Amino acid sequence: MGKNLIGMGLLTVLAMSVQATTVAPLSLEEMTRRSDSIVVGKAVSITYGFNNRAGYPETRTTFTVESGLYGASTGESVVVCLPGGPAGNGLVTVVPGMPKFKVDERAVLFLVKDKSRDVTIPTGLEQGVFRIKVDPKTKESYVFNQSRDLSAIGQSAISGAASTKDASKQRLFDFELKVRQLTEKVKDQ
């Protein structure tokens, strides 16, 4: 009986965690509208701590802004704070839907300021993180996002964009251009 109660309690906690990170899909335009800043950045450090106010461990990743597309300038640092990480007692808290970063990783980040906690988080969680990879053959930079098919952003949305055979990625240059166009459109409304 006791083991069943513990198992049911664990399942309840897991279900609550999954439910808490369910996020409605956002279009690129909606992410742009909701974001306080949009940057091309490189992760330079990752620190872990416990947020006493919120009552959970968190991971803070510092990015150097390589290109400020909106709301931040090149050369600035932005800190992305996400729930989860080492809890300090040998356990690690993993929150589904939360992006994880590595030092030296590059990404286009759509960011929103959580004023209640005075931290910055990706708009739409993983949806607001477009990771940058370099094609080893062409040396060209591409963005990809685990949450979406980027072909919809490609041909119809960017005039003159070069096509890619892989619908999961988009040329960084074209993606930045599209984001700048969207920023002008939605931030002036």
Backbone bond lengths (Angstrom), bond angles and torsions (degrees), N, CA, C in turn:
res aa  C-N    CA-C-N  psi(-1)  N-CA   C-N-CA  omega(-1)  CA-C   N-CA-C  phi
1 M - - - 1.459 - - 1.527 110.14 -
2 G 1.344 117.96 -45.60 1.456 122.34 -179.15 1.515 112.03 -61.83
3 K 1.366 116.24 -41.97 1.463 120.00 179.01 1.523 110.95 -65.09
4 N 1.329 116.82 -36.69 1.467 119.98 178.16 1.528 111.19 -64.14
5 L 1.331 116.59 -40.81 1.464 120.12 179.07 1.527 110.67 -65.37
6 I 1.320 117.36 -41.46 1.467 121.00 177.96 1.522 109.68 -63.44
7 G 1.330 116.63 -44.09 1.466 120.65 178.24 1.513 111.95 -61.88
8 M 1.327 117.10 -42.77 1.468 120.73 178.68 1.525 110.43 -65.58
9 G 1.310 116.84 -39.00 1.468 120.59 177.99 1.514 111.11 -63.62
10 L 1.340 116.43 -42.94 1.458 121.19 178.64 1.525 110.62 -63.31
11 L 1.328 117.37 -43.58 1.461 120.68 177.90 1.521 111.57 -62.33
12 T 1.317 117.03 -38.40 1.462 121.09 178.35 1.517 110.72 -63.72
13 V 1.325 117.16 -45.63 1.466 121.45 178.79 1.520 110.11 -61.96
14 L 1.324 118.15 -44.26 1.456 121.32 178.93 1.524 110.81 -63.32
15 A 1.294 117.73 -42.48 1.465 121.03 179.10 1.516 110.52 -63.34
16 M 1.339 117.41 -40.09 1.456 120.81 178.21 1.524 110.22 -64.36
17 S 1.327 118.14 -39.65 1.461 121.41 179.64 1.511 110.94 -63.11
18 V 1.325 116.85 -45.53 1.458 120.21 -179.66 1.519 109.67 -64.72
19 Q 1.310 116.51 -43.39 1.455 120.94 -179.70 1.529 110.55 -63.30
20 A 1.299 117.96 -37.76 1.451 122.05 -177.20 1.518 112.42 -69.22
21 T 1.326 118.80 -20.84 1.447 120.21 -178.95 1.524 112.74 -108.87
22 T 1.322 117.13 14.22 1.454 120.28 174.91 1.525 107.63 -75.35
23 V 1.335 115.95 124.81 1.458 120.92 -175.98 1.519 108.19 -127.09
24 A 1.323 116.09 133.45 1.465 120.25 176.99 1.527 109.11 -65.52
25 P 1.327 117.41 140.47 1.465 120.02 177.73 1.529 110.67 -61.07
26 L 1.329 115.77 137.42 1.458 121.88 179.23 1.522 109.54 -114.82
27 S 1.304 116.50 138.48 1.465 119.81 173.23 1.528 107.83 -73.53
28 L 1.316 116.46 163.94 1.454 120.48 177.15 1.530 110.42 -60.86
29 E 1.311 116.18 -37.76 1.470 120.10 177.79 1.528 111.27 -64.13
30 E 1.325 116.82 -43.41 1.467 119.82 179.77 1.533 111.22 -67.28
31 M 1.333 117.11 -39.08 1.474 119.12 176.79 1.524 110.43 -62.54
32 T 1.325 115.92 -41.07 1.463 120.39 178.62 1.521 109.96 -62.40
33 R 1.315 117.15 -45.20 1.467 122.12 -179.64 1.540 110.80 -60.59
34 R 1.313 117.76 -41.84 1.472 121.73 -175.28 1.528 113.86 -80.17
35 S 1.316 117.36 -17.39 1.473 120.58 -172.95 1.528 112.08 -80.27
36 D 1.334 114.83 140.61 1.465 121.50 173.90 1.524 110.89 -85.55
37 S 1.331 115.83 -26.00 1.468 120.55 175.97 1.526 108.94 -152.48
38 I 1.341 114.26 152.49 1.464 121.40 177.31 1.520 105.75 -136.73
39 V 1.330 116.24 123.62 1.463 120.00 -174.11 1.525 111.82 -137.73
40 V 1.319 114.83 153.93 1.454 121.23 163.73 1.524 103.50 -98.29
41 G 1.334 116.61 120.47 1.451 119.09 -174.39 1.509 113.63 -137.92
42 K 1.326 114.20 164.72 1.464 121.66 177.48 1.524 107.56 -124.04
43 A 1.339 115.76 127.95 1.466 120.86 179.15 1.523 109.50 -68.93
44 V 1.332 115.97 125.33 1.467 120.02 -178.33 1.521 112.85 -112.81
45 S 1.342 117.03 -21.22 1.467 118.65 176.56 1.520 110.09 -158.77
46 I 1.325 114.46 153.01 1.462 121.74 177.30 1.521 107.56 -132.27
47 T 1.325 116.49 128.10 1.462 121.22 177.32 1.530 108.79 -127.04
48 Y 1.306 114.71 155.12 1.464 121.37 -178.63 1.514 108.50 -123.23
49 G 1.305 115.90 146.42 1.447 120.19 178.12 1.511 110.18 -160.37
50 F 1.307 115.17 -178.97 1.451 120.91 177.76 1.515 107.98 -115.31
51 N 1.307 116.82 125.64 1.451 122.14 178.63 1.522 107.50 -87.12
52 N 1.325 116.05 98.25 1.465 120.67 -176.96 1.528 111.94 -63.17
53 R 1.316 116.36 -36.66 1.466 120.22 -179.11 1.529 111.15 -64.74
54 A 1.338 116.41 -42.83 1.463 120.41 -179.08 1.525 111.98 -87.29
55 G 1.325 117.59 -24.39 1.458 121.34 177.03 1.519 114.84 85.58
56 Y 1.333 118.30 27.77 1.462 120.68 178.25 1.532 110.86 -149.63
57 P 1.342 115.77 160.07 1.467 118.79 175.93 1.530 110.14 -71.38
58 E 1.324 115.88 153.18 1.454 119.89 178.25 1.521 110.74 -141.32
59 T 1.305 114.83 158.97 1.457 122.66 179.21 1.523 108.04 -118.45
60 R 1.327 115.87 128.65 1.467 121.34 178.46 1.525 108.34 -114.12
61 T 1.333 115.36 121.92 1.461 121.04 178.70 1.523 108.22 -113.75
62 T 1.321 116.29 123.93 1.459 121.46 178.45 1.519 109.13 -94.47
63 F 1.317 115.61 128.58 1.457 123.15 178.28 1.521 109.49 -113.97
64 T 1.325 116.82 139.59 1.454 121.81 168.01 1.519 106.52 -90.92
65 V 1.326 116.11 129.62 1.461 120.89 -178.47 1.528 109.09 -77.59
66 E 1.340 115.24 115.39 1.464 121.33 176.56 1.521 110.51 -84.02
67 S 1.331 116.10 -31.57 1.465 122.30 179.10 1.521 108.05 -152.92
68 G 1.305 115.97 120.34 1.455 120.37 176.89 1.515 109.67 -88.54
69 L 1.322 117.27 109.37 1.460 121.02 -179.70 1.521 111.52 -84.35
70 Y 1.339 116.04 -28.44 1.459 121.05 177.11 1.534 108.64 -165.97
71 G 1.319 117.07 133.99 1.458 122.03 170.35 1.509 116.89 73.86
72 A 1.323 119.50 4.54 1.473 122.88 177.65 1.524 107.40 -152.46
73 S 1.312 115.36 156.27 1.469 120.49 -177.71 1.515 111.35 -110.90
74 T 1.319 114.94 151.99 1.457 121.45 176.48 1.521 109.10 -56.02
75 G 1.333 116.18 135.48 1.462 122.01 179.22 1.521 114.27 94.55
76 E 1.327 117.26 -18.16 1.467 120.54 177.28 1.523 109.89 -68.18
77 S 1.315 115.28 165.54 1.458 121.51 170.95 1.515 108.17 -111.04
78 V 1.333 115.65 139.70 1.458 120.70 172.33 1.527 107.39 -125.46
79 V 1.312 115.24 140.70 1.462 120.87 179.45 1.512 108.44 -110.29
80 V 1.331 115.73 122.44 1.462 122.43 177.41 1.525 107.00 -100.33
81 C 1.328 116.07 122.30 1.463 121.71 -176.82 1.518 109.09 -113.91
82 L 1.337 115.23 125.07 1.459 120.67 -178.07 1.523 111.02 -130.73
83 P 1.336 116.65 143.74 1.457 118.64 174.96 1.522 110.27 -65.70
84 G 1.316 115.29 145.50 1.463 121.34 178.47 1.504 111.51 111.81
85 G 1.322 114.39 162.16 1.456 121.21 -178.98 1.506 110.72 126.40
86 P 1.336 116.64 -174.16 1.471 120.17 179.19 1.520 111.12 -59.15
87 A 1.312 116.04 132.85 1.467 121.43 -177.31 1.522 112.32 -90.38
88 G 1.324 117.79 -4.20 1.454 120.60 178.83 1.510 113.86 88.03
89 N 1.304 118.86 -6.58 1.462 121.76 -179.17 1.532 110.96 -117.79
90 G 1.337 114.85 22.25 1.459 119.80 -178.73 1.516 113.88 89.95
91 L 1.318 116.17 -8.83 1.460 121.20 178.47 1.526 110.19 -99.99
92 V 1.315 115.81 155.34 1.460 121.80 176.81 1.520 108.02 -121.98
93 T 1.322 116.31 129.60 1.453 121.22 177.03 1.520 108.46 -90.90
94 V 1.330 116.20 124.52 1.460 122.38 177.76 1.522 107.38 -114.70
95 V 1.313 115.60 126.88 1.458 120.49 180.00 1.528 108.11 -112.66
96 P 1.337 117.43 116.28 1.466 120.16 -179.79 1.529 111.19 -57.44
97 G 1.320 115.91 140.00 1.462 120.94 178.51 1.507 114.80 88.61
98 M 1.333 117.18 -8.11 1.460 120.46 179.12 1.521 109.30 -88.84
99 P 1.320 116.92 129.41 1.464 118.54 176.62 1.517 110.72 -68.77
100 K 1.305 115.33 153.81 1.470 122.03 175.35 1.523 106.10 -124.68
101 F 1.314 116.52 141.22 1.454 121.35 -176.82 1.516 110.90 -119.11
102 K 1.332 115.15 161.76 1.462 122.75 174.84 1.513 108.10 -124.78
103 V 1.329 117.10 147.00 1.454 120.93 175.75 1.531 108.54 -58.40
104 D 1.310 116.73 139.11 1.471 127.27 -177.53 1.520 113.32 79.02
105 E 1.324 118.55 -2.93 1.461 120.81 176.26 1.523 108.92 -72.54
106 R 1.335 115.48 140.64 1.458 121.75 177.53 1.522 108.77 -109.19
107 A 1.342 115.59 146.89 1.463 120.32 -179.44 1.520 110.32 -158.99
108 V 1.332 115.06 154.22 1.461 121.45 165.70 1.518 104.77 -91.76
109 L 1.323 116.48 123.34 1.461 121.86 -174.58 1.528 110.70 -116.86
110 F 1.326 115.77 125.71 1.457 122.49 170.98 1.526 104.49 -96.64
111 L 1.328 117.33 118.73 1.460 120.19 -170.56 1.519 112.47 -124.02
112 V 1.316 114.53 144.83 1.457 121.66 176.31 1.527 107.69 -127.65
113 K 1.319 115.32 142.09 1.455 121.40 179.46 1.521 109.01 -86.74
114 D 1.327 116.68 122.88 1.468 121.60 174.03 1.523 105.74 -89.47
115 K 1.321 115.92 95.38 1.464 121.05 -173.45 1.523 112.76 -65.78
116 S 1.335 117.18 -27.66 1.466 119.67 -178.55 1.536 111.01 -68.34
117 R 1.340 116.45 -29.26 1.471 120.03 -179.93 1.521 112.17 -112.37
118 D 1.348 116.80 -2.31 1.466 123.04 -178.98 1.529 111.50 55.54
119 V 1.336 115.54 49.28 1.465 121.79 177.26 1.530 109.27 -136.27
120 T 1.324 116.01 166.05 1.456 122.60 177.11 1.517 108.33 -111.66
121 I 1.340 115.82 134.72 1.458 121.13 179.53 1.530 108.82 -131.95
122 P 1.332 118.44 155.98 1.469 119.79 176.25 1.531 111.22 -66.48
123 T 1.316 116.13 135.70 1.458 122.21 176.35 1.529 108.49 -63.12
124 G 1.311 116.92 121.70 1.466 120.34 -179.28 1.518 113.24 72.21
125 L 1.332 117.16 22.07 1.464 123.71 -179.71 1.531 110.45 57.14
126 E 1.331 119.56 -121.32 1.476 121.53 -176.41 1.529 111.89 -62.00
127 Q 1.339 117.44 -25.62 1.464 120.38 179.07 1.524 111.87 -60.42
128 G 1.318 116.95 -30.75 1.461 121.79 -176.90 1.515 114.29 -89.13
129 V 1.335 117.11 13.26 1.472 121.94 179.65 1.522 108.43 -121.04
130 F 1.328 115.51 112.32 1.465 121.80 177.04 1.522 106.83 -110.74
131 R 1.315 115.70 102.14 1.461 121.33 -175.69 1.524 110.48 -72.09
132 I 1.325 115.37 146.33 1.461 121.66 -177.79 1.519 109.03 -108.34
133 K 1.308 115.08 128.88 1.466 122.05 175.15 1.518 108.07 -127.49
134 V 1.319 115.67 153.09 1.455 121.53 177.84 1.517 108.80 -106.39
135 D 1.334 116.03 128.25 1.461 121.39 176.96 1.525 107.59 -68.26
136 P 1.337 118.24 120.93 1.464 120.52 -176.51 1.532 113.73 -63.31
137 K 1.325 117.19 -26.31 1.468 120.33 -179.38 1.523 112.03 -82.02
138 T 1.338 116.40 -48.83 1.465 120.26 -174.65 1.529 113.31 -94.10
139 K 1.330 116.97 -15.44 1.468 123.66 -176.56 1.534 112.12 65.34
140 E 1.336 116.50 15.38 1.454 120.98 179.02 1.533 109.85 -88.90
141 S 1.329 115.63 143.65 1.462 121.27 179.73 1.517 110.80 -87.11
142 Y 1.337 115.45 137.49 1.454 123.44 178.04 1.512 109.28 -127.22
143 V 1.333 115.33 153.24 1.465 120.13 172.00 1.522 107.94 -109.56
144 F 1.319 114.91 148.78 1.453 119.98 172.09 1.516 108.55 -145.35
145 N 1.318 114.98 156.76 1.456 120.97 -177.78 1.515 107.64 -137.40
146 Q 1.324 116.30 129.22 1.453 120.93 -177.47 1.518 112.64 -67.61
147 S 1.327 117.51 -16.05 1.462 121.55 -174.86 1.514 114.48 -94.64
148 R 1.339 117.84 -8.83 1.461 117.18 -172.56 1.518 113.48 -151.49
149 D 1.322 114.18 157.91 1.455 123.91 173.36 1.527 106.58 -88.07
150 L 1.325 117.80 117.17 1.454 120.96 -174.79 1.521 113.67 -82.95
151 S 1.317 118.17 -2.94 1.464 119.18 179.44 1.528 110.68 -63.59
152 A 1.321 117.34 -30.23 1.463 120.75 178.55 1.522 110.95 -67.17
153 I 1.313 116.99 -27.39 1.454 121.18 178.40 1.523 109.33 -81.03
154 G 1.304 116.36 -24.66 1.453 122.29 -172.98 1.510 116.06 -69.94
155 Q 1.297 117.41 -99.08 1.455 122.83 -166.55 1.523 114.12 -59.00
156 S 1.316 118.17 -48.54 1.454 119.56 -175.37 1.524 111.99 -75.60
157 A 1.309 116.91 -23.94 1.451 119.10 -172.84 1.524 113.73 -97.03
158 I 1.311 118.13 -22.67 1.459 120.62 -176.57 1.517 108.42 -122.14
159 S 1.309 116.35 115.09 1.460 118.53 -179.99 1.519 109.53 -69.45
160 G 1.311 115.66 131.90 1.460 120.89 177.50 1.511 114.70 77.06
161 A 1.312 118.82 10.46 1.468 120.54 -178.39 1.516 110.04 -70.91
162 A 1.310 115.03 137.93 1.463 119.71 176.02 1.515 108.70 -71.71
163 S 1.301 116.52 140.21 1.463 118.73 -179.04 1.518 110.19 -80.31
164 T 1.309 114.41 152.34 1.455 120.20 172.39 1.513 106.29 -121.05
165 K 1.315 116.65 146.78 1.461 120.34 179.10 1.516 110.85 -72.82
166 D 1.315 116.81 -24.48 1.450 122.27 -176.74 1.529 109.34 -96.27
167 A 1.327 116.82 111.11 1.462 121.32 -177.54 1.523 112.69 -68.92
168 S 1.320 118.28 -10.36 1.453 120.36 -178.14 1.525 112.01 -87.45
169 K 1.341 117.97 -3.48 1.460 118.97 -179.30 1.521 110.87 -134.48
170 Q 1.326 114.93 160.38 1.460 122.99 -179.12 1.526 107.40 -142.09
171 R 1.322 117.64 141.89 1.461 119.96 177.88 1.523 109.67 -58.65
172 L 1.327 117.18 134.96 1.463 121.83 -179.15 1.521 110.90 -56.76
173 F 1.321 117.56 -45.06 1.459 121.27 -179.61 1.528 111.04 -56.13
174 D 1.326 117.04 -48.05 1.462 121.83 -179.48 1.524 111.60 -65.93
175 F 1.317 116.08 -39.66 1.461 120.76 -179.54 1.531 110.29 -65.33
176 E 1.333 116.97 -44.77 1.468 120.43 177.83 1.530 110.56 -59.89
177 L 1.320 116.80 -42.51 1.465 121.42 178.90 1.523 110.15 -59.80
178 K 1.325 117.15 -46.38 1.461 121.46 179.79 1.527 110.89 -62.08
179 V 1.309 117.11 -43.02 1.468 120.52 -179.46 1.527 110.09 -64.73
180 R 1.321 117.57 -41.88 1.475 120.42 177.85 1.533 110.32 -61.73
181 Q 1.343 117.14 -42.20 1.466 120.94 177.49 1.526 111.21 -62.37
182 L 1.315 116.78 -44.90 1.466 120.47 178.88 1.527 111.04 -64.40
183 T 1.313 116.40 -40.16 1.464 120.25 -179.96 1.522 110.17 -59.98
184 E 1.326 117.21 -46.01 1.462 120.82 177.48 1.526 110.76 -60.22
185 K 1.323 116.57 -40.97 1.462 121.15 -177.68 1.531 111.95 -68.37
186 V 1.332 117.77 -52.54 1.477 120.08 -170.77 1.518 113.80 -87.27
187 K 1.293 118.77 -25.64 1.462 119.61 -178.52 1.524 111.94 -83.05
188 D 1.335 117.59 -15.71 1.463 121.23 177.22 1.529 112.56 -89.29
189 Q 1.341 116.90 -3.64 1.466 120.52 -177.94 1.512 111.54 -80.18
